[in-house]
Amino acid sequence: MALNQHLMISDRSDIAARCASKLAVLGCLSAALLLVVASLPVHGEPAGGHRVEAESPKPASSSRVVGIDDGQGVVSERDWEPVFVTDSLGDWTGRAKVWIRHAGGPVNLKAKVRGQQKELAWVWASPEEMTWSSFGTFDRATFGTGVVVIRGNKGPVTVDAVVFEPLDGGGGGGLEAGPADLPTAQKPAEADAADLPPQRPDNAAPPIDLSLFADWSRPTGPITADHWAVNDYSVIKSDLAGQPAFNAYMRELKPSIVRVHWAEKMERWTDANTRTWDADAMKANLDAAFGMRGTRLMFNINWWPKWLHDGNVLPAEKEEEFIRLCGELPGVMRRIGHPLAMIEVINEREGHYEKAGKLPQLWSLYARCVEAIRQADSEVLVGGPALTWPKPQWVKSFIEHDGLNYSDFFTWHNYASGKATDDNASVFAAADKLGNHAAETMQLLADAGYPDMPGYLTEYNVSWTWTTRDRRMGNSVGAVFQALTVKHIAEAGADGAFVWHIQDNIYGLLTSDGRKRAPAELFLWHRHLAGEMHAVASEHPDAVEALAVQHEDGGRALLLMVKAGQSVRIHPNDTLNADTPWTTVKAIVPQGSRPPQWTPGQPVVLPGYSLLLLSTAE
C-alpha cells in the first residue's frame, strides 16, 4: 500500500463507547520493551441484598475460620479447594448481582447444578486487603441449588461473605454450556453492557505523547510463520468445509500450519460400526476445504470416541483399542491424499486423570499411542500432551514419567480470562503472563535435558470459555491482545503459537457465515512479521508495545500495538523517519475511530486499541 494511504478494519461491536480505565504508568525507557500494566479488579460495594457469611458454616475442607478486621472469614491455603459453600440463596427472584468480599489470590464462583459444580466466573485480581468484587449478574435459575467459591492456585485466599444483590426485572444472565453455534434463542446471555469494559477508546481524551526506539543492531531471537499459526474445526463440519468464504480466506492467509481440532471430531471422523476412522467423511471434508491445500496439517487426537468410552478417564481394558486407532491414523491420511506433518496426542485430559489419581497412567497411555503412530509412519512428527495450561506440576510429572523421551514436540494451552467483564488492561497484561508461562515451560524442558525440544502453545485467545461470549475476540481489542501474545510467546523461546480459531461467531477470525472480523486482518500480516526480532524501547510501554522484525533479505517491519484506551502520538526519530522506505502501511482500528494518516517524518496519531503495521516490503 502506498504511503499516505490507510486501511481501516472496523470492529462490529454494538456497545457504546465508554471511557477507558487509566492504565498504571510504570516502567521507564530501556534497551528492551518493558511491559508494566496494572490489573484492575471490578471493585465496588453491594447496595444491599441477601448476605451469607463464609463461616456459616465453613466448607468441609482444610480451610479454617480466622479473625479479620471486622469479624470472621474463611482462609484456604490449598490450591483449588472450596473456601465458601452455601445453599442459602435468599428469597429474591429474577436477577441478582453477585458480590464477594475477599483478599489474596484468584477466586472462582461456581453454581451447584444437578449435583455438579458449574463454573460461572473468576476474579483474577489479588487484593491485599478485604475487597468487594462483582462477579457479574445472573438469573436465579443459574445457581441451581447453591453456590461454591473455589480458590485458585496463586496463593492463599480469604473470603468474608457473599452477597446476592437483587436487580429489577428478571431473565437472562445464565451461563449454560453447549455447542458454540446453537440457535440464538438457546445461546447464553452476554454480560450486561454496563458491566463490560469499553470496546472502543475514549476519542475525546488528549493523546499520550511518546517515542519508540528500535535497535536494528541488536537481534533478540527469531519469530516465524509458525508463531502466526491457526486452529481450525470448519474442516470437520461438512457445511463449513466447502464454504467459499472460508476457502477464499484460507487461500489468502496461506498459514504455515493448521491445527485441526474439535471436541466432536472423534464422533464425526470415526465409525462406531467398523471401530476405525471414517475415511470417506474425512476425505470429503478435507477435499472440500481446498483453500487449505499445501498447508502443513497438525492433527489433534483429542481423546477416545464415545463409542469406545463415554468418560474422562479411559478404562485400562479399553486402552489397546484406542492405541490401535491412533496407530491407524497416518496411514488413513496418506490413503485419502492428505498426509500429516504433525500429530498431537491427547487434549486437556491431565486434570481428569489427576483427580482420579491416575496421572501416571495418562502419560503411559500417551507414550504407547505415540509408539503406535511411529511404527506406522516414521516421518510424521508426534507430540503433545496439549495441557490445559502449563501448570509446572503437570509439566514436571510428564517429564518424570519419560514423556519427553517419546515426543518430537511439547504442547500446552493458555487463555487470558474467564469473564467478559475483566478490564482490558488485565487482558493485555495476560499476554505477558502467557509469555512467562511459555518461558518457564521451555526452561523446564531444557533443565530436563531437552534444550532443543520444540514447544508450541497450541491454543490461546482472550477467553477460555465460550460461554462468556467475549466480543473482544472479534474486534480490535482482541487483535491487540493476539499480537501481544505472539510477540511474548516468540520472545519466550517457544517455537509456535496457534490462535483459537478460524471460524465461528465467538472466537473466529471469521464469522460463521464467512465475514472477516478485525483479527482476521492481523493474521494476514504474518508474511511481514517473520524473521529476526530486534530490541525496541517505548517511553510508555503501558500504552504502546512494538515488534520490530528484520527479514533475511534485509527488509524490515514494525508492528505498533496500542494498549491505551485513548489515542497516542508517536514522534519521529531514527525508528520512524522520512528516510526509511515504509512501502506498506496497514492499520486495524476500532469502529468509530479515525484511521491513522501516515506522513514520513511527521508524528503519527493512533487511536486507542489499534494496530499499525509498517513494512519495507509490499
Disulfide bonds with the S-S distance in Angstrom:
none
